[in-house]
Amino acid sequence: MKVLFTHSYFLRFDKKQWKQRKPYPPLATIQAASNLRKEGHEVSLFDTNFAHGANEVSPYLNEKPDFLVLYDDGFNYLTKMCLTNMREAAFEMIQMAKKQGIKVFVSSSDSTDHFEQYLQKGADAIILGEADETLLELVKSRENWKTCKGIAYREDDSFEKTAPRASLTNLSELPLPAWDLINIRPYQEAWSIHGYFSINLATTRGCPFKCNWCAKPIYGNRYNSRSPEHVVKEIQLIRSLFEFDHIWFCDDIFGLKPNWIQEFNQVLMKESIVIRYKIQSRADLLVKDDTVKSLAESGCDEVWIGAEIGSQKILDAMDKGTSVEQIEESTLLMKNHKIKPCFFLQFGYLSEDWNDIMATKNMLFKLLPADIGVSVSYPLPGTKFYDKVKSELNQKANWKDSDELLLMYKGSFSPEFYKKLHRYIHKLFRGKQALLQLQKGKLIYIFRYSYFKLFSTFDYFQVLRMKNSGKES
């Protein structure tokens, strides 16, 4: 069969990410394409990352594929946010394909949560959960696909769901992603302003932890891992196709399996492979010296942890399972091994008060991570957090793009307060970084420090004014 793959993340529709110029190829999409190609199907890819609009899929549809598979990259947190800009583009591509009589299958976090909407727009089937085996069966079944496990479909005026499909456990049996389908040049050009080129790999699927605001509609509350040898084969494959300088291992949790990191380090040394990479992990997993030492030896130079907030009260309310003490201990240990610790911070969670916000600020400037990402709590279907606030999401339940940062439920303070707080924390942090560079004798940072000092002070007074002026939600 001829199968056209695409996805619904349009980088140009997300101004913040377009400006950052750090795009990654749709990894899950090319993994699915490789899986079909292994079975003898003819696959092609319309990569939407650099497209101007959904209508650019038209020439690909004119080639008359048997199926259009809209398969989002479930490894990229931006697709998990279910941004409305991207949803509307997905609807447009579905409708264009259906006008040409092409069957459409969809796999994404958003379509799993809102399969009725996608089916109403014309999709033939929505794949629920992990899609590899389900997609193979859908394509093979051709006209009899409604008997496949793990899908939702429309039958007249009703919506039907088939029995769930068991998850894959041996990920090393999967073929390596079809990296040859990617036009790598626009990615290289985008990254060129940073002086290096980073690509993305995934070593695992799922996350066994139970933070009550974190949705897992595709891979669920489990954890399956590829072998270190299988991952290194992919690194070697990519190097045979193009050059790169850096890897983002986009797992929710990297190296959770006991001794996996140590084994990965040994395989890299055996194959004489030297890499530089960043990962995502948790504070409680990075308090053992041997683990952090092996990360550093294998080339890890940056770790992002979900610090979230400097208040133990809120961490416990989130069911985070970590402590403020572990955040501090892991940060210091990473610094000792020359790894840059980076924090994801989250404001606006239920019951947060001014003292919790100040605790986060104090933690940030006590530990001084290398970088931060600041957001407000974002309710996603399938989470306990969503269930608590869903009655307040009637008018708006998703952001338009990743920079909207709108609190969509009744928090302790107003949405405007949190937007100003986001700006203040960022500027104060950048100002502190500039000051540290000044102390190292780098005079080029004098103006930058003065700028951040002036405007972060201004923002702080606005934050205080909003806090004390009765604008709380």
SENU-820609 format. One line per field, with one value per residue (C-alpha): z, y, x; residue in three letters. Coordinates in nm, 2 decimals. Each point is the difference from the previous one (the first is absolute). Example, Ala and Ser with C-alpha at 12.3 -4.5 7.8 and 13.67 -1.06 7.14 Angstrom:
BEGIN
zz: (0.78	-0.07) $
yy: (-0.45	0.34) $
xx: (1.23	0.14) $
code: (ALA	SER) $
This chain:
BEGIN
zz: (0.00	-0.05	0.33	0.05	0.34	0.15	0.34	0.13	0.16	-0.22	0.14	-0.16	0.19	0.33	0.00	0.31	-0.13	-0.35	0.16	0.21	-0.31	0.17	-0.20	0.01	-0.26	0.07	0.16	0.07	-0.35	-0.17	0.24	-0.11	-0.37	0.05	0.16	-0.31	-0.24	0.16	-0.09	-0.37	-0.02	-0.19	0.24	-0.05	0.23	0.00	0.28	0.12	0.22	-0.25	-0.21	-0.02	0.02	-0.02	-0.37	-0.08	0.04	-0.33	-0.24	0.22	-0.01	-0.37	-0.02	0.11	0.31	0.13	0.35	0.16	0.35	0.22	0.27	0.25	0.17	0.35	0.12	-0.04	0.30	-0.24	-0.16	0.33	0.08	-0.27	-0.13	-0.19	-0.29	-0.07	0.05	-0.26	-0.25	0.06	-0.07	-0.33	-0.12	0.09	-0.20	-0.30	-0.01	0.03	-0.29	-0.21	0.13	0.21	0.33	0.31	0.32	0.29	0.29	0.25	0.36	-0.11	-0.22	0.28	0.24	-0.25	-0.25	-0.07	-0.14	-0.24	-0.11	-0.07	-0.22	-0.21	0.14	-0.05	0.32	0.30	0.15	0.38	0.19	-0.15	-0.37	-0.15	-0.03	-0.04	-0.30	-0.16	0.04	-0.13	-0.32	-0.05	0.07	-0.27	0.00	0.32	0.23	0.24	0.17	0.10	0.37	0.14	-0.22	0.00	-0.30	-0.11	-0.07	-0.14	0.28	0.28	0.10	0.06	0.18	-0.04	0.27	0.11	-0.14	0.22	0.01	-0.15	0.25	-0.21	-0.17	-0.14	-0.24	-0.18	-0.32	0.03	-0.09	-0.37	0.03	-0.38	-0.04	0.17	-0.20	0.26	-0.16	0.14	0.35	-0.04	-0.12	0.29	0.25	-0.16	0.20	0.32	-0.13	0.02	-0.14	0.23	-0.09	0.20	0.11	0.23	0.21	0.19	-0.01	0.29	0.35	0.32	0.23	0.08	0.00	0.00	-0.27	-0.25	-0.28	-0.17	-0.27	-0.23	0.20	0.33	0.36	-0.08	-0.10	-0.27	-0.12	-0.31	0.06	0.01	-0.31	-0.19	0.08	-0.11	-0.33	-0.06	0.08	-0.25	-0.26	0.03	-0.03	-0.32	-0.14	0.13	0.25	0.34	0.31	0.28	0.10	0.19	0.16	0.01	0.24	0.28	0.23	-0.13	0.14	0.27	-0.05	0.25	-0.14	-0.35	0.01	0.11	-0.28	-0.26	0.11	-0.05	-0.35	-0.11	0.11	-0.16	-0.34	0.05	-0.03	0.16	0.03	0.18	0.12	0.23	0.17	0.22	0.34	0.36	0.30	0.20	-0.27	0.00	0.36	-0.05	-0.09	-0.22	-0.22	-0.05	-0.06	-0.27	-0.16	-0.01	-0.14	-0.28	-0.12	0.18	0.06	0.08	0.20	0.02	0.32	0.09	0.31	-0.04	0.31	0.32	0.23	0.14	0.06	-0.37	-0.10	0.22	-0.14	-0.35	0.11	-0.14	0.23	0.04	0.27	0.00	0.17	-0.29	-0.25	0.19	0.04	-0.37	-0.12	0.21	-0.11	-0.37	0.04	0.16	-0.31	-0.24	-0.11	-0.05	0.21	-0.15	0.16	-0.13	0.23	0.02	0.16	0.06	0.14	0.23	0.35	-0.09	0.20	0.02	0.23	-0.24	-0.28	0.21	0.10	-0.37	-0.06	0.30	-0.11	-0.35	0.11	0.27	-0.24	-0.32	-0.27	-0.35	-0.16	0.08	-0.17	0.16	-0.06	0.18	0.08	-0.31	0.04	-0.23	-0.03	0.18	0.31	0.35	-0.03	-0.31	0.18	0.28	-0.23	-0.31	0.10	-0.05	-0.35	-0.19	-0.19	-0.05	0.06	-0.22	-0.08	-0.36	0.01	0.26	0.09	0.10	0.36	0.11	0.32	-0.11	0.34	0.33	0.17	0.30	-0.21	-0.34	-0.34	-0.05	0.33	-0.12	-0.34	0.18	0.25	-0.29	-0.15	0.33	0.09	-0.34	0.00	0.35	-0.08	-0.32	0.20	0.26	-0.28	-0.14	0.34	0.04	-0.34	0.12	0.31	-0.24	-0.16	-0.32	-0.06	-0.29	0.25	0.17	-0.22	0.01	0.38	0.03	-0.24	0.19	0.33	-0.11	-0.15	0.24	0.28	-0.19	-0.06	0.37	0.11	-0.24	0.14	0.35	-0.11	-0.17	0.31	0.23	-0.21	0.03	-0.35	0.13	-0.19) $
yy: (0.00	0.36	0.18	0.38	0.10	0.34	0.17	0.31	0.21	0.31	0.18	0.33	-0.01	0.02	0.33	-0.07	-0.32	0.14	0.28	-0.24	-0.19	-0.33	-0.24	-0.38	-0.25	-0.19	-0.30	-0.21	0.06	-0.14	-0.29	-0.09	0.04	-0.23	-0.26	0.00	0.00	-0.31	-0.18	0.10	0.31	0.31	0.29	0.38	0.30	0.35	0.16	0.30	0.15	0.27	0.01	0.33	-0.17	-0.32	0.06	-0.10	-0.36	0.02	-0.11	-0.30	-0.09	0.04	-0.30	-0.21	-0.18	-0.28	0.15	0.33	-0.07	0.31	-0.12	0.25	-0.02	-0.12	0.04	0.38	0.18	0.27	-0.24	-0.12	0.35	-0.04	0.36	0.12	0.13	-0.35	-0.16	0.22	-0.08	-0.37	0.04	0.18	-0.28	-0.26	0.17	0.05	-0.37	-0.11	0.22	-0.21	-0.32	-0.09	-0.19	0.19	-0.15	0.22	-0.06	0.29	0.10	0.25	-0.24	-0.26	0.25	0.14	-0.28	0.10	0.34	-0.16	-0.26	0.27	0.18	-0.32	-0.22	-0.37	-0.12	0.14	-0.22	-0.01	-0.05	-0.14	-0.02	-0.22	-0.34	0.16	0.20	-0.31	-0.18	0.30	0.02	-0.38	-0.03	0.26	-0.03	-0.20	0.23	0.05	-0.33	0.13	0.04	0.34	0.23	0.24	0.04	0.14	-0.22	0.21	0.25	-0.18	-0.03	-0.35	-0.12	-0.34	-0.20	0.14	-0.14	-0.13	0.22	-0.09	-0.12	-0.07	0.33	-0.13	-0.22	0.31	0.11	0.32	0.32	0.09	0.29	0.00	0.15	0.32	0.30	0.09	0.32	0.24	-0.14	0.06	0.35	0.08	-0.12	0.18	0.32	-0.20	-0.12	-0.37	-0.25	-0.22	-0.30	-0.20	-0.37	-0.19	-0.30	-0.07	0.03	0.10	0.12	-0.20	0.31	0.15	0.38	0.08	0.27	-0.21	-0.16	-0.32	-0.08	-0.18	-0.21	0.00	-0.05	-0.26	-0.01	-0.20	0.04	-0.07	-0.16	0.22	-0.20	0.09	0.36	0.01	-0.16	0.29	0.25	-0.17	0.00	0.37	0.07	-0.19	0.24	0.34	0.17	0.12	0.14	-0.07	-0.23	0.07	-0.32	0.08	-0.27	0.11	-0.16	-0.10	-0.31	-0.10	-0.37	-0.11	0.02	0.11	0.32	-0.19	-0.26	0.28	0.16	-0.32	-0.07	0.35	-0.05	-0.34	0.15	0.30	0.24	0.34	0.20	0.30	-0.02	0.13	-0.19	0.03	-0.16	0.04	0.13	-0.32	-0.20	0.22	-0.03	-0.29	0.10	-0.31	0.08	0.36	-0.09	-0.25	0.27	0.24	-0.26	-0.10	0.36	0.14	0.37	0.12	-0.14	0.14	-0.09	0.08	0.20	0.17	0.20	0.07	-0.09	-0.35	0.07	0.04	-0.28	-0.23	0.14	-0.09	-0.36	0.08	-0.25	0.22	0.24	0.34	-0.16	-0.24	0.29	0.17	-0.32	-0.11	0.36	0.01	-0.35	0.08	0.32	-0.20	-0.22	0.30	-0.07	0.30	-0.04	0.16	0.05	-0.02	0.23	0.01	0.27	0.02	-0.35	-0.03	0.14	0.18	0.32	0.29	-0.19	-0.29	0.23	0.17	-0.35	-0.08	0.33	-0.06	-0.36	0.12	0.26	-0.22	-0.29	0.21	-0.26	0.05	0.07	0.00	-0.05	0.17	-0.08	0.00	-0.32	-0.14	-0.23	-0.30	-0.27	-0.32	0.16	0.05	0.37	0.03	-0.17	0.26	0.30	-0.12	0.17	0.33	-0.08	0.04	0.31	-0.10	-0.33	0.04	0.26	0.14	-0.03	-0.08	0.37	0.07	-0.10	0.07	-0.14	-0.16	-0.06	0.19	0.02	0.18	0.30	0.14	-0.12	0.34	-0.04	-0.32	0.14	0.28	-0.24	-0.21	0.31	0.11	-0.34	-0.03	0.34	-0.02	-0.33	0.13	0.30	-0.22	-0.20	0.32	0.11	-0.33	0.06	0.35	-0.14	-0.22	0.32	-0.03	0.37	-0.07	-0.08	0.34	0.14	-0.32	-0.01	0.36	-0.07	-0.31	0.18	0.29	-0.19	-0.29	0.26	0.17	-0.34	-0.09	0.32	-0.08	-0.35	0.14	0.26	-0.27	-0.23	0.28	0.17	-0.25	-0.15	-0.35	-0.23) $
xx: (0.00	0.10	0.00	0.06	0.11	-0.03	-0.05	-0.17	0.27	0.07	0.29	-0.10	-0.33	0.18	0.19	0.19	0.15	0.05	0.21	0.20	0.11	0.05	-0.22	0.01	-0.12	-0.32	0.16	-0.31	-0.13	0.31	0.01	-0.36	0.10	0.30	-0.22	-0.24	0.29	0.15	-0.33	0.04	-0.22	0.11	0.03	0.05	0.01	-0.15	0.19	-0.20	0.26	0.11	-0.32	-0.20	-0.33	-0.20	-0.07	0.36	-0.10	-0.20	0.28	0.06	-0.37	0.00	0.24	-0.31	0.12	-0.22	0.01	0.09	0.14	0.00	0.25	0.11	0.34	-0.10	0.35	-0.02	-0.16	-0.13	-0.24	-0.12	-0.13	-0.26	0.02	-0.31	0.21	0.12	-0.34	-0.15	0.28	-0.06	-0.37	0.09	0.23	-0.26	-0.26	0.23	0.08	-0.36	-0.10	0.23	-0.14	0.31	-0.05	0.14	0.13	0.11	0.23	0.06	-0.05	-0.27	-0.19	0.01	-0.16	-0.24	-0.06	-0.36	0.12	0.25	-0.25	-0.26	0.26	0.02	0.28	-0.08	0.16	0.18	0.27	-0.03	0.33	0.32	-0.05	0.27	-0.19	-0.34	0.11	0.15	-0.32	-0.21	0.20	0.00	-0.37	-0.09	-0.38	-0.05	0.19	-0.29	0.08	0.35	0.07	0.10	-0.20	-0.30	-0.22	-0.34	-0.30	-0.28	-0.07	0.18	0.36	0.14	0.32	0.15	0.17	0.34	0.32	0.29	0.31	0.33	0.26	0.31	0.07	0.32	-0.20	-0.12	0.19	0.21	-0.19	-0.01	0.24	0.06	-0.36	0.11	0.12	0.26	0.13	-0.27	0.07	0.37	-0.06	-0.23	0.25	0.29	-0.06	0.09	0.33	-0.09	-0.25	-0.21	-0.22	-0.24	-0.01	-0.22	0.12	-0.33	-0.37	-0.23	0.05	-0.09	-0.03	-0.33	0.02	-0.37	0.02	0.20	-0.19	0.11	-0.26	0.24	0.25	-0.17	0.11	0.27	0.37	0.16	0.35	0.22	0.33	0.31	0.13	-0.32	0.03	0.36	-0.09	-0.24	0.28	0.22	-0.28	-0.06	0.38	0.00	-0.27	0.11	0.22	-0.13	0.17	-0.25	-0.29	-0.32	-0.11	-0.37	-0.11	-0.23	0.25	0.34	0.18	-0.25	0.07	0.27	0.36	-0.13	0.20	0.32	-0.05	-0.07	0.33	0.18	-0.14	0.09	0.36	0.01	-0.11	0.23	-0.29	0.03	-0.33	-0.13	-0.37	-0.27	-0.28	-0.31	-0.01	-0.11	0.17	-0.04	0.17	0.31	0.12	0.23	0.36	0.05	-0.30	0.10	0.36	-0.10	-0.21	0.29	0.24	-0.24	-0.03	-0.30	0.06	-0.36	-0.28	-0.35	-0.20	-0.35	0.09	-0.35	0.00	0.20	-0.29	-0.03	-0.37	-0.07	0.23	-0.20	-0.33	0.13	0.08	0.35	0.18	0.31	0.12	0.15	0.31	0.04	-0.01	0.28	0.20	-0.03	0.09	0.32	0.10	-0.05	0.20	0.28	0.01	0.00	-0.36	-0.23	-0.31	-0.31	-0.34	-0.36	-0.20	-0.38	-0.21	-0.37	-0.07	-0.31	0.05	0.32	0.05	0.25	0.23	0.02	0.09	0.27	0.13	0.05	0.18	0.23	0.07	0.08	0.26	0.15	0.06	0.06	-0.07	0.15	-0.34	-0.37	-0.33	-0.29	-0.37	-0.33	-0.20	-0.17	-0.30	0.01	-0.28	0.06	0.17	-0.13	0.09	-0.22	-0.29	0.03	-0.03	-0.18	-0.33	0.19	0.13	-0.33	0.12	0.37	0.18	0.31	0.26	0.02	0.38	0.27	0.05	-0.36	0.07	-0.36	-0.13	-0.33	-0.16	-0.04	0.34	0.11	0.09	-0.12	0.12	0.16	0.19	0.15	0.10	0.18	0.16	0.13	0.16	0.15	0.15	0.16	0.15	0.13	0.16	0.16	0.12	0.16	0.18	0.13	0.13	0.19	0.16	0.10	0.16	0.21	0.12	-0.21	-0.07	-0.22	-0.28	0.00	-0.28	-0.19	0.01	-0.12	-0.28	-0.13	0.04	-0.20	-0.29	-0.01	-0.04	-0.28	-0.17	0.03	-0.17	-0.28	-0.03	-0.03	-0.25	-0.22	0.03	-0.11	-0.26	-0.28	0.05	0.02	-0.23) $
code: (MET	LYS	VAL	LEU	PHE	THR	HIS	SER	TYR	PHE	LEU	ARG	PHE	ASP	LYS	LYS	GLN	TRP	LYS	GLN	ARG	LYS	PRO	TYR	PRO	PRO	LEU	ALA	THR	ILE	GLN	ALA	ALA	SER	ASN	LEU	ARG	LYS	GLU	GLY	HIS	GLU	VAL	SER	LEU	PHE	ASP	THR	ASN	PHE	ALA	HIS	GLY	ALA	ASN	GLU	VAL	SER	PRO	TYR	LEU	ASN	GLU	LYS	PRO	ASP	PHE	LEU	VAL	LEU	TYR	ASP	ASP	GLY	PHE	ASN	TYR	LEU	THR	LYS	MET	CYS	LEU	THR	ASN	MET	ARG	GLU	ALA	ALA	PHE	GLU	MET	ILE	GLN	MET	ALA	LYS	LYS	GLN	GLY	ILE	LYS	VAL	PHE	VAL	SER	SER	SER	ASP	SER	THR	ASP	HIS	PHE	GLU	GLN	TYR	LEU	GLN	LYS	GLY	ALA	ASP	ALA	ILE	ILE	LEU	GLY	GLU	ALA	ASP	GLU	THR	LEU	LEU	GLU	LEU	VAL	LYS	SER	ARG	GLU	ASN	TRP	LYS	THR	CYS	LYS	GLY	ILE	ALA	TYR	ARG	GLU	ASP	ASP	SER	PHE	GLU	LYS	THR	ALA	PRO	ARG	ALA	SER	LEU	THR	ASN	LEU	SER	GLU	LEU	PRO	LEU	PRO	ALA	TRP	ASP	LEU	ILE	ASN	ILE	ARG	PRO	TYR	GLN	GLU	ALA	TRP	SER	ILE	HIS	GLY	TYR	PHE	SER	ILE	ASN	LEU	ALA	THR	THR	ARG	GLY	CYS	PRO	PHE	LYS	CYS	ASN	TRP	CYS	ALA	LYS	PRO	ILE	TYR	GLY	ASN	ARG	TYR	ASN	SER	ARG	SER	PRO	GLU	HIS	VAL	VAL	LYS	GLU	ILE	GLN	LEU	ILE	ARG	SER	LEU	PHE	GLU	PHE	ASP	HIS	ILE	TRP	PHE	CYS	ASP	ASP	ILE	PHE	GLY	LEU	LYS	PRO	ASN	TRP	ILE	GLN	GLU	PHE	ASN	GLN	VAL	LEU	MET	LYS	GLU	SER	ILE	VAL	ILE	ARG	TYR	LYS	ILE	GLN	SER	ARG	ALA	ASP	LEU	LEU	VAL	LYS	ASP	ASP	THR	VAL	LYS	SER	LEU	ALA	GLU	SER	GLY	CYS	ASP	GLU	VAL	TRP	ILE	GLY	ALA	GLU	ILE	GLY	SER	GLN	LYS	ILE	LEU	ASP	ALA	MET	ASP	LYS	GLY	THR	SER	VAL	GLU	GLN	ILE	GLU	GLU	SER	THR	LEU	LEU	MET	LYS	ASN	HIS	LYS	ILE	LYS	PRO	CYS	PHE	PHE	LEU	GLN	PHE	GLY	TYR	LEU	SER	GLU	ASP	TRP	ASN	ASP	ILE	MET	ALA	THR	LYS	ASN	MET	LEU	PHE	LYS	LEU	LEU	PRO	ALA	ASP	ILE	GLY	VAL	SER	VAL	SER	TYR	PRO	LEU	PRO	GLY	THR	LYS	PHE	TYR	ASP	LYS	VAL	LYS	SER	GLU	LEU	ASN	GLN	LYS	ALA	ASN	TRP	LYS	ASP	SER	ASP	GLU	LEU	LEU	LEU	MET	TYR	LYS	GLY	SER	PHE	SER	PRO	GLU	PHE	TYR	LYS	LYS	LEU	HIS	ARG	TYR	ILE	HIS	LYS	LEU	PHE	ARG	GLY	LYS	GLN	ALA	LEU	LEU	GLN	LEU	GLN	LYS	GLY	LYS	LEU	ILE	TYR	ILE	PHE	ARG	TYR	SER	TYR	PHE	LYS	LEU	PHE	SER	THR	PHE	ASP	TYR	PHE	GLN	VAL	LEU	ARG	MET	LYS	ASN	SER	GLY	LYS	GLU	SER) $
